[in-house]
Amino acid sequence: MALASIGTKWRGKLRLVTDARCPICRQVCDSRILTYASALHPAVVERVRRAEPAWRPPEGLCPLCATTYTSHAAAQRSHTSLHTSTEPHTTFPYYHRDEETLLSQPQRLPDYHTLTGAGVTLAFLDSGYYPHPDLTTDSAWTAGGGLAWHAIPRHRWRAQLEQVGLRLVEYVDLTDGGERVGLDQPSLWDGAGDSWHGQMTTCVAAGNGYLSQGRYRGYAPQASLLAVKIGRGGGRIPEEDILRGLQWLLDEDRWQRYNVRVVNISIGGDFPEEWSANPVCRASALAQRGVFVAAAAGNRGASELLAPAQTPTVMTVGGVEDQNRRWQSGARPGEHLSLYHHNTGSVMYRHARVRKPEILALGRWLPAPVLPPSHVFYEMTAIDHVRRVLRGEGSDLPADVLRHAAVVEEDKTPPDEVIVDVELWMPEVWQGLRQRMNAHKWVHPHYQHVDGTSVAVTQVSAVAAQMFEANPSLTGDDVRRLLLDAALPLPHVLPRQTGAGLLQPAWAVAAALRASGGRLAAYPASATVLSENELHKRVLHGTLSAPMRVDAQASTAPARAVYFGVWAPHAHAVSVIGAFNRWRPDELPLRQAANGWWHGVLRLPPGVYAYRFWIADARHPQGYWMRDPENQAVAESGYQDEHSQITLD
């Protein structure tokens, strides 16, 4: 591929910029953008290969072509789930044959991905835990070196996890009336059945997705964790044991010693009771100290609440059913959602009635790790191996063998042109395999789907951790108010069942950054359309430079002033790139303001635009792209993560 080198000045340093051409459309494209072919979605790679047999991923692909092929794939998605098109049916919904898996949390509820809960401790009260690889530190990605964890003997797991580093600041076992503290406690490592629930809740909230190459991460993948094991044998957790866990945090101000800002309670009490008479509602004592406490509403669809969910100062979380669909940011977002069967109720507090749950999060089809020491973990890995072999993706059975096997004597189609439907030519094998996949709720070699308010509440807790990272001066009451203000109302569902509405992770964290004491208190949110008066005022006061005009397309309508900003404290240059400038880095630079905030204004004519930020720092001197964490409007990009999108009427 011929490259034309162009020297340019950027912040006083001479930098080499290389223009190249997309191998598909032949349009000029910055060579740095073409390198993102390694991050293309596998389904897009396969489609490009079918259309352009000579193309190879290392050649690259421009964003316009990636979007085009993605649009082709999206157009072929079924409007209804395909999970009943197989026999036996799959246990989760999906809409394209090449996408038979679960979407990640951020794909279904976009998050403020540049804030990760770092420096904040989440405390969990649950029946048990296991130190899963998804709970390791960032350095584990390098130290682990892509380890095949299923190939590690069970007795060596502990040594390997301790070597790569865990984010558990402490483990406390309060079961059966005892008190055993320390990461060396046998009950943390035994992998007993009651360990699964706490592993699930901690990983859904704060897992870094290690065993899924980052795909199935939680919203707070760098938060620290304090795991408090409570209950009796067999996983039973009576109210008095919940109370012991709360009291342990309160005694000697242990919550403060471990920097606990969030307490997650994915369990409930014994029977309905007035909150003021129930000792478990001592959770309010933590809330009074500024801690944010969140509890699961319960899963029976009943008009009753169990402690601590009925505590007025505890945020009670219900669930929604999104049918495993991508987030849709349109004129009426959320209208496709239905309710999970969570419990509801109301309590009196300070002469006012408080409806519960106060907020909702995803309640079904959440990806969560399988318990590693269990036989299920190893069977899931074996299932994946057989599945890949049958699909021609395994080295033991190349795709050529499948193509030849599918050619019958009457069919004169050359084997190389056959598209194999392996489920038809080996139905007995596939049926048996699917039965085992369904038995384990399989969605990935190391993950299964889970549901319930137990996992819905963890999403709210994780976003609360992000908010405390964004603005450490916030109290638990502040976080509660901001979460409710940012929630998306669901007018098609009864208000007594929804509270304020659906959790909006990105908006809530953006609001925390702009609350009193926040880094961005003086700045609008990114992707905000500014009025001419506000723009003039900010330019006049010197807080903004004059807007840059972008003639993205012919239009007689007046251009709109769009404010863009991103918090990138370690960057030395930031620019906006997108469909409006053919994805050219450095061309539309932003100006650095206080506290690591970079911002600027573009004048754009009416239209729909995909965009990202291009950020250069010490680790990435040539720059890298990143979607706008403050804009929940996203569009499929063809890459592993979405583009941000803005629509101007």
Secondary structure, DSSP 8 states (H G I E B T S, - for coil): ---EEEEEEETTEEEEEEEEE-TTT--EEEHHHHGGGGGB-HHHHHHHHHH-TT--GGG---HHHHHHHHHHHHHTS-SS--TTSSSS--SS--SSGGG-S---HHHHS---TT---TT-EEEEEES-----GGGB-TTHHHHHTT--GGGS-GGGHHHHHHHH-B-EEEEEE-GGG--EESTT-HHHHS--TTHHHHHHHHHHHH---GGGTTTT--S-TT-EEEEEE---GGG---HHHHHHHHHHHHGGGHHHHTTEEEEEE----SS---GGG-GGGGHHHHHHTT-EEEEE--SS--S---TTTT-TTSEEEEEEE-TT-----SSSTTTT-EE-----EEEEETTEEEEE--EEEE-SSEEEE--TTSHHHHHHHHHHHHHHHHTT-STTS-HHHHHHHH--TT--S-GGG----HHHHSHHHHHHHHHHHHHTTEEETTEEEE-SHHHHHHHHHHHHHHHHHH-TT--HHHHHHHHHHHSB--TTS-HHHHTT-B--HHHHHHHHHHSTT-TTTTS--TTEEE-HHHHHHHHHTTSS---EE---S--SS--EEEEEEEE-TTEEEEEEEEGGGTT-TTSSB-EE-GGGEEEEEEEE-SEEEEEEEEEEESS-TT-EEE--TT---EE--SBSS-EEEEEE-
